[in-house]
Amino acid sequence: MQKFDEMVTRLPLAGLDGAAGWAGSDVRPHYARFAQWLARQSAESMQARRAEAEVIFRRVGITFAVYGAKDEDGAGTERLIPFDLIPRIIPQQEWAHMQRGLVQRVTALNRFIHDVYHGQDILRAGIVPAEQILRNAQFRPEMVGVHVPLDIYSHISGIDIVRAPDASGEGVYYVLEDNLRVPSGVSYMLEDRKMMMRLFPELFAQHQVSPVAHYPDLLLDTLRASAPAGAADPTVVVLTPGMYNSAYFEHAFLAQQMGVELVEGQDLVVKDQFVYMRTTRGLQRVDVIYRRVDDDFLDPDVFRPTSTLGCAGLMAAYRAGNVAICNAVGTGVADDKSIYPYVPDMIRFYLGEEPILQNVPTWMCRKPDDLRYVLDHLHELVVKEVHGAGGYGMLIGPAATRAEIEAFRAAVIAKPDGYIAQPTLSLSSCPTYVDNGIAPRHIDLRPFVLSGQKVQMVAGGLTRVALKEGSLVVNSSQGGGTKDTWVLGDQPAAAQASSLPMQTQRQGRE
């Protein structure tokens, strides 16, 4: 028997040759209609659609670049992110609960970042240790006292959610990580939905799937709302490090979908503390920069002097209030993994509310008692570098070799404040179409939360799936794939079919 926590609790691995294996299965109610449809599909039909999706994604250029040692083959490459044909389905009541928790969490995080760069009330109250902030590599002294429009710092937040069993066995959603600097992946969410509607239009006539196609409109509204005072018709640009960046497709895609310019640092110039972009008709003032460049590379006059990815003088214009940068400079101080354990206390401190979404229990190795526990239980825990990302700098104890555990032990002892540890959660799994049929694979979810005049999001997000059997690492750079995410709503999604037509070439490479 194979266990599928998201869809069924009991389901034999029966391939796709008809109803065999589905009869008598304990299917979660919101999957019932899809399970009946899937049982009628032949293996040949599903394989043909899988091949069609790969051809289209390759033609469009939906790729993710992995370089050097990060590449499984030891060399840089640009590859497709695997796309799974079986969607992850979330019932409306579960999504409504999650959405309330996301709004609450992102609101508190934005208040925390504002407080850190202004009154520092939470530090003076002793709720977050001052050294955790003031000595944090992501704390930017240049932002102290700087006013940003609407007091919003993380305009686009990607909050990673996992579902795991609780005492009742029903499952509970946990926040695994907050991504507040330059969260990526939303283009894959949009393209996965378009692909599913292309391949399986009949499913969208049968299910009331909440739409996601309006995300670029919400994003543009959010960016325009952050414009400096007096910018009646603000000019928005997307700042990319360039075509060799791993997420370049997404930068170009979002600029195209919003109808704004995609620029690199060399396309911008600062004059008299205003930012302009070079055009064939001369300089045009820029009011809002949706940056996909890390802080360290934004302005060589202030941060890394050798950077060619940003624009000299940008911080002077920013501090003068003449341009908005989204997400704000210094936002990373709140998504450091060493700050994550304090988010529930932030919610209580700033909002006077109990957290709706739970954190994963976390040991902070900088605390002597926590360190002793972690060192004694490395074989049971997931240990993470506080500045790690992309699934790197992480030990999954139950899957690690003795040598890997001992190497991590030495690293933690040498720099305990650089690590946190968490229990190895029994992450929910979802039916996934793999080479030998349907099999359970672990998943997470990254909803994208937009903060402007109000906090809003499309229903769903990017579901990432660990395609390697037994793996808990869903990151694309580590071989993970993606699924379409369906939130069952009140309105049918069939009308989406005419929205956001599939691109025919990779933007920005003419």
N, C-alpha and C positions, 0 to 999 in steps of 0.2 A: 504494500500500500504506500502511496505517495501522499505527503501532507501538503495541502495548499491552504494557508491560513486566510488569504484574502477571498478565495472563491469557494473552496470546499474544505471539509475536514477529512473526508475520505474519498479518494478517487484513484482507481487503478490507472497505471500508465498504459493507455490503450491506443496510442497513435490517433489518427484522425480519419479512420475508415468507417465512421458511422456512429450509431448510438451505443455500440458495445462499450461497456465500462462506465457509462454515465448513469444508467438506470440504478436507482437506489442510492446514488451519491448524496451526500449531505451538503447541498449547495446553499450558500448564503443567499437570502431572498433576492437581493438586488442583482445577483448574477444569473438568476434562473433563466431568463429569456435568452441571454447571450449563450449560456451553456447548451441550451436546446439547439440554437442555431449552429454552434460550433460542432456539436455532435453529428450534424448532417453534412459537414464539409469533408471532402476527400483530401487525402494527403497530396495528391497531384495538384489540386486546385490551390491549396495553401502554399505549396512550394512555388507555383507559378507566380502567385501574388508577391511572395517574398522576393523572388528574383526581379519582378517588375519594380518593386520599391527600391531595390539596390541600384538598378539602372537609372531611375529617375533621380535619386539622391546624388549619385555620382555625376550625372549631367548638370544638375543644379549647382553642385560644388559644396554640398553640406558635409564638410570635413572638420576634423580636429587634428591639429598638428602636435606631434610628440617628438621631442628632440633628445639626442645623445643618450645618456644613461637611462633616461626615462622610457625609452623605447624598448619593448620586449626583445627586439632583435639586436639591440645595442647600437642602432643607427637612427638618425632622424628620419621621420616619415610623416606623410600627411594621409590620414586614412578616414574612412567612413566610420561614423558612430553606428554600431549595429542597431537596427530598429526591429522591435518585436511586434508581431501582428496581433497579439492578444492584449487588449487594453486592461488597465487597472481601473476598476469601477468603485466609486465612493458614493454611498447613499447621501441624500440631501441633508438628513439630520446630523450625520457625522461631519459633513463639510461645514454646516452652520456653526457647530461647536468649535471646530478648528478655526474657522474664520474669526470668530469672536476672540479666540485666544491669540491669533496672529495680530489682530488690530491692537489688542492690549499690550502685547509684547513689544511690537515695533514702536508704539507710542512711548512706552517707558524707556526704551533704548535711545530714542531721539532726545528725550528729556535728560537722560543721563549724559549724553555727549555734550549737550548744551551746558549742563551743570559743570562738567569737568573743565570746560574752557571759560567758565565765568565764575559763579559763586563757590563752586566745589563744596556744596552743602553736604553731599553724601560722604565726602572724605572727612569733613569735620565731624560728622556724626559717627564716624568709625565703622560705617557699614561696609565700605570697600576700603581696604588698606591703602593709604596714600602712596606707598612705594610701588604698589601694583599698577598705579597710573603714571606717576611722575617719572618712574624709571622704565616705563614701557617703551619699547622701540617705536610703537605706533603713536605715541603721544607727541603732538606737534606744538611746541611752545609758540610757534609763529601764529597759532590760531587763538591764543589766549586773548580774550576781550573782543574778538572779531564778531561782528553781527552778521548773521546769514538770514536771508528772507524766510519768514514764517518760523524761524528757529528750527528748521528742518535740516538735518545733516545727512541722514540716510534716506534719500528720496526713493531709491530702488533697493529693496532688501530681499535677499533670497534666504529663506528660513528652512533648514533641512529637518524634515519630520520623519520619524520611523514609528511603526506600529508593532507592539510587542504584547505578549500575553500579560494579563493582570491576574489577581487572585481569583476572579470569577471565571477566568478562561475566555472572556469575551474580547479582550484586547484593548489597549489604550494607546493613544498617540503621545509620543515624547518628542520634544525638541532636541535634536542631536547637535545642531550647530547654527550659529547666526552668521550670515555672510552679508556684510554691510559696506564693503569697499567697492568692488566692481563685480558683483555676482553675475555669473554667466549661465547660459542654458535656455533662456526664454525663446530663442529662435528655434531650437529643437522642439520645444513644446508646440509652437505654432506650425512647424512643418510636419510634425508627427500627426497633428489633427488633419491637416490638408491631405496627407497621404492616406489616412484611414477613410476619409470621405471619398477619396478617389477610388480606393480599392473596394470598399464595402458600403456603397451608398445605401443599400437596403437596411443596414443596421441603424442608420440615423433616422430612418423613417419609423423604425420599430421602437427606438429608445429616445427618451427626452434628455438628451445630453446638453448640458449647459454650454453656451458658446465661449470661445476664447479668442476669436478672430479680431475682436475690438481692442486687444491689448495695446497695439501701437498707438491707437487714438488716446487711450488712457495715459500712456507714457508721455506722449507729446503734451497733453493737457497738464500733466504733473510738472514737466520741465518748464513749460511756459509760465506756470504759476510761481516758479522760483525766480523769475527774472527780477533784476533790480527795479526799484521803484522808478516810475517814469517811463519805462519801456512799454509803450502802448502796443506795439506789434513786435514782440521780441524775436530776434533771430537766434535760432537754436542750431548747434552743430554737434556732431559726434566726433570726438577726438580718439583716434586709433593709433597704436604704436606702429601700425603698418601691416602689410600683407603677410609678413612672416610670423605674426603673432598667432598663437594657437586658436584664438577665438575670432580671428579676422572675419570669417564668414558672418558671424553674428553682428559685428560692428557694421559691416556693409549692409546686411539685411535690414537691421533696424533703421539705419539712416534712410534706406530706400522706402521702407514701409511708412515712415513718418514724413517723407518728402522733405528731408533736410540734408545739408551737405555733410559728407564724410571728409574729415580733414586730418592731416598729420601735423606735427609740431611745426614743420617748415612752412606750412600754409598760413600760420598765424604770426602776427606781429603786434607789439604793444607800443602805442604812441600816446604820450600824455596820460598814462594810466587808464587807457581804454584799449580793448582788444579788437583787432580787426583781422579779417581773413582776406587773403589775396584772391582776387577774381580777375577774369579777363576784362572786366569793366572798371578795375581799380579796387581800392580797399573798401570793404563793407564791414560795418561794426557788428560785433558778435556780443549777444547779451547772455546767452546760456551755453555752457559747454557740458555736454554729457560725456564725461571723460571715461575712457577705458584704459587709462594709463595710471600706474601706481603713483602714489605721492612722491616717492623719491626721484621720479623722472619728469615731474611736471614743470619745474622751473630751475634751470641750471644756476641762476643767480642766488637761489635760496637752498636748494637741496643738492642733488648730485651734480657737481659742476661739469662733468663730462657728458651729461645726458644730451642727446639730440632729439629725444622723443617729445619734449615739451616745448615751452616758449619762454624765452628770457623776459622777465618783467611781469609774468602772469600773476604772481602772488601780490605784487604791488597793486595791480588793477583789482584783484580780488579783495584785498584788505581795504581798498578805497570804496568798495561797494559798487564798482562799475561793471562787474561781470559775476555771474553765478556759476559755480562749479558743482556738478552733480555726479556722484555723491561728493559731499564736502570734503575738503582736506582735513585729515585728522580723524576721520570716521573710524579708521581701523582700531582705535583704542578700545572700541566696544565689541569688536568681534574676535579679539584675541582669546584663545581657548582658556587662558588663565582668568579671564573676566567672566566667562560663561557661567560659572557656578553662582555668581552673585546676581544674575538677572532676576530670579524670583524675589530677592530682597529689593531690587530696584522697583519692581512692580508695586510692592507694598509701600515703599518709601515715597514714590512720586504719585502714585494713583490711589493709594489707600485701599487696594483690592488684593484678594488672594489670586495667585496665578491660575489661569484657566488651563493652560498647557503645562505639563510637568517637564522639568529637566531630567535627564538621565543622572542617576546618582554619580557623584564625581569625587575622587580623592585628589587633593592638591599636594603634589610631592614636596612643595616648599614647606609644608607643615610636618614637623618631625613624626607625629603619630601616623599621619597618612603615609608618609614615606616608608615607615617600617612595615605597614600593612601591605603596601604595593610591592615592596621587595620580597616579602614572604609569599606573595600570591601572583607573581608575574605570569605563571603558567595558566592562570585563570582569567586574566584581565586584558582589556584593550588599553594600551598605553600610547599617548599621543604627545608629540612636540607641541608646545603652545603656539608656535608660529608655523606649524606644518600645514600643508594644504595638498589637495589632489590625491589623498590616500598615501602620501609619502610621509616619512618620519613617524611611522606608526608600527606598533607591535600588537599582533592579535595572538595572545598567549596560547590558547588551545590549539592553534594551527602552526605555531612556531617550533622550530627545532631547538634542541638544547643550546646549540652554539648561538643562535639568534637571541635566545632569552638571556644568555650570559653577556652577550655584547650590549644588549639594551640595559642590563643591570649596571654595567660599568658606566654607560652614558648617563643614566639617571643619578647614580651616586655622584658623578662628577659635576652635574648641574641639575640638582633637584627642582629648582624653580623653573626649569625649562620644560617640565612635563606634568601632565595630568593623567589620571587613570579612571577607567569606567568598567563596570561589569560587562561581560560579553552577553549582550541581549540576544534573546531568541527572536530575531527579526522576522516579521511576517514574510511569507513567500506568496508568490502569485504564479498561476499557470503561465508558462512561457514556452513558445514554440522553438524547440531546438532541433538539431539535426536528426535525432532519433524519436521525435514525437513531442509530446507535451510533458514537461517536467517542472517541478517547483524551483524557483529561483528567488533569492532574497531581493527586496526592493526598498527604496526610500522615496520620499516626495519632496520636491523643492517648489513650494508656492512662491510667487513673486508679488511682493507687497509694495504698493506705491503710496508715498506720503507727500501730500501737497496741501491744498486747501482742506482736504480730508484724506483719510486712509482708505484705499480701495484696492481691489484685485479682481482678476478674472477667476472663475470657479475652477479650481484644479491647480495645475502646475506641471512641472517636469518630473515624471516618474523615471528613476534610474534603476537599472536592474543589473545585478551581479551575474553575468552569464556563465562564469565558471562554476561548476557544481560545488556546492558547499561554501563558496566564497561569500564574505560579508562586505567586500569592497566594491562599491558601485561606480566609482569614478571612471570617466571615459578614458583617462590616461592609463588606467589599470585594466582595460579590457571590458569595462562595463558598457551596457547598451541603454536604450531608452524605450519607453512605452507611451502611448497616448493615455491620458488620464481623463476619465469620464466622471463628472459629477452629475448625477441624475437630478434634473431640475423640473420646472413646471412647463417649460416651453420646448417644443421639438427643435432639433438642431438642423433639420434638413435644409432650411433656408441659408445655412452657412455655405452651402456648396458653391455659390457664386462669389463668395468673398475671398479676398487675398489670392488671386490666381498664382499658380506655381510659376516661379521665375524660370526663365529659360537659359540664363547664363549667370555666372558668378559676378556679383556687382563689384565694381571698383577695379576690374582687371581689363578694361577695354584697352 
